Amino acid sequence: MTIDEMKKKKAELGLTSQMISQMSGVPLGTVQKIFAGTTKAPRRLTIEALEKVLHGPDPIPDPDKSTTAYHAPAMEGWYQRTVRSPQDNMLREAPAPYGAAVQYDNGSHEPASRDRLHTLDDYYALPDEQRVELIDGAFYDMATPSFLHQIILGQLLRLFSDCAEQHGLPCEVIAAPCDVRLDRDNYTMVQPDLLVICSPQDYLHMKLLEGAPDLAVEILSPSTRSRDMILKLYKYEKAGVREYWVVDPEHRTVTVHFFDTEHYDPVRYSFHDQIPVQISEGKCSIDFSRIEDRLARYE
């Protein structure tokens, strides 16, 4: 889809740049620059995220209601929003694109209001063994991590911690599970795979982290791939996370987003690279080849 085709589709659907940003996870400034023609060569992943939003949900008849339900395509950038049935108080899955109208059990297609979303009270009411994240009032199941995922996480915890200690950085490195009330509101609680906070004395007495960590790391898995690459990217940037690493075990890549700069551009590394930790101002780097060597033992 060309930029001109996307502009036409945007007008047909009556979408604003803000709505497209929220639905795709692409930062608002980037969306505005693309549609204004300021950005001449947008990244492929950005274009794909926009195309998936502009494709729109497919209407399908609902035999149990006089209204029409909407089925969002199962693709990256779209997610399952969990809603609570007003009649039976049960959790149900309603497929919908991020930021779009949700089909509730009462037949409403109005955009979700705050009183329809899950809150921290719902989050804390879940059984202890049920591990989820709460993002903008929607629950996301967190599947049991794989052996590969845990090896990478364990190595990253050690390497980041060693680096901080070696260079005398006033930072603490923490591995999941650890609750992060990212937006300091009642509708979001996330658990990054790894987080770095550089004023730990402010948080050690607390049950959770209030606000954004300085650095967050997510290790991709099939069930979290689109959420980590698009939705969490958007959430972390807007919340004030300074640096975000996306580790892709399948393709052996690490994408680093350093937001703490005027014009940031993500940088992709391989598992053979020495990756600088931007928030350390040049003092720290992570030798990913050590992780690659560890993984090679099992191949």
C-alpha positions as a printed NumPy array, in Angstrom:
array([[  0.   ,   0.   ,   0.   ],
       [  1.48 ,   3.367,  -1.036],
       [  1.39 ,   6.475,   1.16 ],
       [ -1.259,   8.004,  -1.117],
       [ -3.366,   4.837,  -0.838],
       [ -3.039,   4.937,   2.936],
       [ -4.107,   8.6  ,   2.98 ],
       [ -7.198,   7.717,   0.948],
       [ -8.037,   4.784,   3.228],
       [ -7.505,   6.977,   6.285],
       [-10.06 ,   9.457,   4.943],
       [-12.53 ,   6.698,   4.   ],
       [-12.4  ,   5.213,   7.496],
       [-12.6  ,   8.621,   9.152],
       [ -9.498,   7.975,  11.237],
       [ -7.346,  10.663,  12.794],
       [ -3.574,  10.392,  13.117],
       [ -4.045,  10.033,  16.878],
       [ -6.385,   7.055,  16.387],
       [ -3.996,   5.404,  13.924],
       [ -1.126,   5.923,  16.366],
       [ -3.046,   4.289,  19.194],
       [ -4.244,   1.371,  17.04 ],
       [ -0.864,   0.631,  15.454],
       [  1.498,   1.484,  18.302],
       [  3.446,   3.809,  15.975],
       [  4.331,   7.087,  17.761],
       [  2.007,   9.965,  16.853],
       [  4.837,  12.162,  15.555],
       [  5.941,   9.419,  13.183],
       [  2.389,   8.93 ,  11.857],
       [  1.984,  12.67 ,  11.281],
       [  5.306,  12.937,   9.442],
       [  4.473,   9.996,   7.17 ],
       [  1.065,  11.353,   6.15 ],
       [  2.46 ,  14.872,   5.771],
       [  5.156,  13.567,   3.437],
       [  7.974,  14.761,   5.7  ],
       [  9.313,  11.232,   6.112],
       [ 10.265,  10.152,   2.594],
       [ 11.359,   6.576,   3.327],
       [  9.502,   5.111,   6.346],
       [ 10.771,   1.85 ,   7.775],
       [  9.122,  -1.315,   6.479],
       [  7.906,  -2.39 ,   9.925],
       [  6.268,   1.007,  10.421],
       [  4.458,   0.795,   7.075],
       [  3.294,  -2.753,   7.857],
       [  1.879,  -1.616,  11.209],
       [ -0.035,   1.221,   9.528],
       [ -1.323,  -1.043,   6.764],
       [ -2.761,  -3.475,   9.277],
       [ -4.736,  -0.698,  10.938],
       [ -5.972,   0.731,   7.653],
       [ -7.025,  -2.716,   6.48 ],
       [ -9.722,  -2.47 ,   9.155],
       [-11.692,  -5.201,  10.943],
       [-13.89 ,  -7.541,   8.938],
       [-17.617,  -7.382,   9.795],
       [-19.183, -10.779,  10.391],
       [-22.8  , -11.569,  11.238],
       [-23.571, -12.51 ,  14.816],
       [-26.416, -15.081,  14.854],
       [-27.215, -14.362,  18.516],
       [-27.703, -10.615,  18.149],
       [-29.357,  -8.181,  15.795],
       [-26.118,  -6.19 ,  15.688],
       [-22.915,  -7.054,  13.882],
       [-19.819,  -8.276,  15.661],
       [-16.379,  -7.325,  14.416],
       [-13.603,  -9.795,  13.88 ],
       [-10.104,  -8.407,  13.832],
       [ -7.598, -10.281,  11.661],
       [ -5.091, -12.37 ,  13.629],
       [ -2.046, -10.342,  12.738],
       [  0.736,  -8.419,  14.368],
       [ -0.444,  -5.13 ,  15.777],
       [ -3.892,  -6.467,  16.75 ],
       [ -4.748,  -8.08 ,  20.022],
       [ -7.39 ,  -9.855,  22.044],
       [ -9.037,  -7.474,  24.515],
       [-10.573,  -9.185,  27.517],
       [-13.928,  -7.764,  28.622],
       [-16.154,  -8.582,  31.555],
       [-19.74 ,  -9.633,  30.909],
       [-22.133,  -7.412,  32.916],
       [-24.566, -10.337,  33.169],
       [-22.393, -13.118,  34.585],
       [-19.227, -11.298,  35.639],
       [-17.199, -13.814,  33.62 ],
       [-14.152, -12.953,  31.606],
       [-14.635, -13.21 ,  27.86 ],
       [-12.367, -12.603,  24.886],
       [-13.553, -10.003,  22.404],
       [-11.257,  -9.639,  19.384],
       [-10.615,  -6.023,  18.541],
       [ -7.846,  -3.773,  17.281],
       [ -6.088,  -1.601,  19.83 ],
       [ -8.15 ,   1.502,  20.508],
       [-11.157,   0.368,  18.45 ],
       [-14.741,  -0.412,  19.462],
       [-15.236,  -3.638,  21.385],
       [-18.176,  -6.048,  21.036],
       [-19.513,  -6.342,  24.586],
       [-22.007,  -8.967,  25.706],
       [-24.715,  -6.304,  25.879],
       [-24.416,  -5.718,  22.126],
       [-22.812,  -2.29 ,  22.425],
       [-20.276,  -1.175,  19.828],
       [-19.428,   2.058,  21.59 ],
       [-15.754,   2.64 ,  22.437],
       [-14.881,   1.265,  25.846],
       [-15.352,   3.743,  28.672],
       [-13.328,   3.667,  31.892],
       [-16.045,   1.914,  33.877],
       [-16.022,  -1.002,  31.403],
       [-12.293,  -1.614,  31.631],
       [-10.461,  -3.851,  34.072],
       [ -8.716,  -2.061,  36.917],
       [ -5.99 ,  -2.829,  39.426],
       [ -8.692,  -4.154,  41.755],
       [ -9.493,  -6.825,  39.141],
       [ -5.773,  -7.48 ,  38.694],
       [ -5.195,  -8.112,  42.392],
       [ -8.377, -10.198,  42.635],
       [ -7.029, -12.815,  40.215],
       [ -5.701, -16.101,  41.635],
       [ -2.013, -15.974,  42.541],
       [ -1.2  , -18.67 ,  39.999],
       [ -2.758, -16.693,  37.126],
       [ -0.038, -14.427,  35.759],
       [ -1.265, -11.64 ,  33.495],
       [ -0.445,  -8.11 ,  32.472],
       [ -3.007,  -5.305,  32.537],
       [ -2.614,  -2.765,  29.721],
       [ -5.136,   0.034,  29.231],
       [ -7.807,  -1.968,  31.033],
       [ -7.24 ,  -5.215,  29.084],
       [ -5.833,  -8.444,  30.508],
       [ -3.091, -10.356,  28.648],
       [ -2.177, -13.889,  29.677],
       [  1.517, -14.488,  30.269],
       [  2.364, -18.002,  29.155],
       [  4.96 , -20.034,  31.036],
       [  8.317, -18.967,  29.535],
       [ 10.322, -21.464,  27.533],
       [ 13.667, -22.931,  28.541],
       [ 15.349, -20.765,  25.861],
       [ 13.646, -17.624,  27.178],
       [ 14.852, -18.304,  30.727],
       [ 18.437, -18.991,  29.678],
       [ 18.585, -15.636,  27.887],
       [ 16.932, -13.845,  30.815],
       [ 19.324, -15.375,  33.32 ],
       [ 22.351, -14.383,  31.25 ],
       [ 21.058, -10.846,  30.738],
       [ 20.437, -10.43 ,  34.462],
       [ 24.026, -11.439,  35.184],
       [ 25.604,  -9.356,  32.401],
       [ 23.638,  -6.192,  33.186],
       [ 24.3  ,  -6.566,  36.924],
       [ 28.037,  -7.195,  36.414],
       [ 28.281,  -4.198,  34.11 ],
       [ 26.538,  -1.853,  36.551],
       [ 28.719,  -3.034,  39.431],
       [ 31.943,  -2.881,  37.428],
       [ 31.354,   0.752,  36.451],
       [ 29.878,   1.864,  39.745],
       [ 26.515,   2.762,  38.258],
       [ 23.787,   3.576,  40.813],
       [ 21.384,   1.155,  39.139],
       [ 19.582,  -2.016,  40.138],
       [ 18.79 ,  -4.784,  37.633],
       [ 15.613,  -6.778,  38.314],
       [ 14.177,  -9.793,  36.492],
       [ 10.501, -10.678,  36.164],
       [  8.129, -11.102,  37.818],
       [  8.022,  -7.559,  39.135],
       [  4.938,  -5.336,  38.924],
       [  5.369,  -1.989,  37.172],
       [  2.505,   0.516,  37.42 ],
       [  3.708,   2.09 ,  34.221],
       [  1.226,   4.946,  33.761],
       [  0.643,   5.523,  37.495],
       [ -3.067,   4.994,  36.848],
       [ -5.636,   2.332,  37.655],
       [ -5.6  ,   0.552,  34.281],
       [ -2.051,  -0.615,  33.526],
       [  0.316,  -3.014,  35.293],
       [  3.11 ,  -4.626,  33.286],
       [  5.932,  -7.056,  34.022],
       [  8.973,  -6.48 ,  31.782],
       [ 11.26 ,  -9.493,  31.481],
       [ 14.107,  -7.328,  32.767],
       [ 14.173,  -3.772,  34.065],
       [ 16.857,  -1.355,  35.204],
       [ 16.153,   1.438,  37.673],
       [ 18.832,   3.967,  38.527],
       [ 17.397,   5.348,  41.75 ],
       [ 16.573,   2.059,  43.508],
       [ 16.578,   3.594,  46.982],
       [ 13.23 ,   5.192,  46.099],
       [ 11.583,   1.825,  45.431],
       [ 13.133,  -0.859,  47.62 ],
       [ 10.467,  -0.485,  50.3  ],
       [  7.626,  -0.745,  47.777],
       [  5.777,  -3.793,  46.427],
       [  6.004,  -2.457,  42.876],
       [  7.613,   0.142,  40.663],
       [  5.552,   3.305,  40.27 ],
       [  6.198,   4.79 ,  36.841],
       [  8.7  ,   3.964,  34.127],
       [ 11.996,   2.115,  34.635],
       [ 15.082,   3.632,  33.024],
       [ 15.51 ,   0.574,  30.793],
       [ 13.191,  -2.32 ,  29.946],
       [ 13.944,  -5.575,  28.135],
       [ 11.397,  -7.919,  26.567],
       [ 12.322, -11.337,  25.184],
       [  9.97 , -12.249,  22.353],
       [  7.911, -15.426,  22.311],
       [  5.199, -16.492,  19.836],
       [  2.435, -15.421,  22.222],
       [  3.904, -11.993,  23.046],
       [  5.637, -11.024,  19.81 ],
       [  3.211,  -8.399,  18.488],
       [  2.453,  -7.069,  21.968],
       [  6.138,  -6.504,  22.763],
       [  7.044,  -5.097,  19.34 ],
       [  4.123,  -2.715,  18.883],
       [  1.861,  -2.15 ,  21.882],
       [  4.553,  -2.184,  24.56 ],
       [  6.891,  -0.137,  22.392],
       [  4.221,   2.553,  22.261],
       [  3.435,   2.282,  25.98 ],
       [  7.051,   2.349,  27.115],
       [  7.909,   5.374,  24.99 ],
       [  4.877,   7.35 ,  26.152],
       [  5.465,   6.435,  29.812],
       [  9.016,   7.783,  29.787],
       [ 11.156,   4.639,  29.561],
       [ 14.534,   5.903,  28.379],
       [ 15.728,   2.719,  26.654],
       [ 13.908,  -0.404,  25.43 ],
       [ 15.516,  -3.618,  24.188],
       [ 13.548,  -6.198,  22.173],
       [ 15.351,  -9.542,  22.118],
       [ 14.305, -11.913,  19.33 ],
       [ 15.593, -15.454,  20.023],
       [ 14.152, -16.801,  16.763],
       [ 16.094, -14.435,  14.516],
       [ 18.979, -13.885,  16.955],
       [ 18.562, -10.098,  16.924],
       [ 18.29 ,  -7.319,  19.498],
       [ 16.516,  -4.086,  18.586],
       [ 17.45 ,  -1.158,  20.809],
       [ 15.11 ,   1.825,  21.123],
       [ 16.783,   4.769,  22.855],
       [ 13.998,   7.287,  23.388],
       [ 16.086,   9.743,  25.402],
       [ 17.145,  11.691,  22.324],
       [ 15.459,  14.244,  20.102],
       [ 15.374,  12.122,  16.951],
       [ 15.714,   8.481,  17.907],
       [ 16.121,   5.69 ,  15.387],
       [ 16.068,   2.061,  16.567],
       [ 19.259,   0.088,  16.008],
       [ 19.263,  -3.644,  15.32 ],
       [ 22.122,  -5.855,  16.507],
       [ 22.881,  -9.555,  16.197],
       [ 23.627, -12.015,  18.975],
       [ 27.31 , -11.704,  18.02 ],
       [ 27.545,  -7.987,  18.799],
       [ 28.765,  -5.92 ,  21.704],
       [ 25.683,  -3.794,  22.431],
       [ 26.124,  -0.43 ,  24.181],
       [ 23.79 ,   0.443,  27.052],
       [ 22.794,   3.984,  26.103],
       [ 21.631,   5.093,  29.555],
       [ 25.145,   4.37 ,  30.898],
       [ 26.576,   7.165,  28.709],
       [ 29.168,   4.919,  27.105],
       [ 30.31 ,   3.132,  30.247],
       [ 28.432,  -0.135,  29.817],
       [ 27.929,  -2.651,  27.04 ],
       [ 26.525,  -6.163,  26.844],
       [ 28.55 ,  -8.811,  24.998],
       [ 25.744, -10.817,  23.418],
       [ 28.205, -13.303,  21.954],
       [ 28.446, -14.769,  25.461],
       [ 24.716, -15.482,  25.316],
       [ 25.076, -16.913,  21.817],
       [ 27.867, -19.2  ,  23.04 ],
       [ 25.679, -20.417,  25.894],
       [ 22.779, -21.157,  23.534],
       [ 25.12 , -23.015,  21.162],
       [ 25.607, -25.687,  23.832],
       [ 22.038, -26.849,  23.259],
       [ 21.998, -26.871,  19.466]])
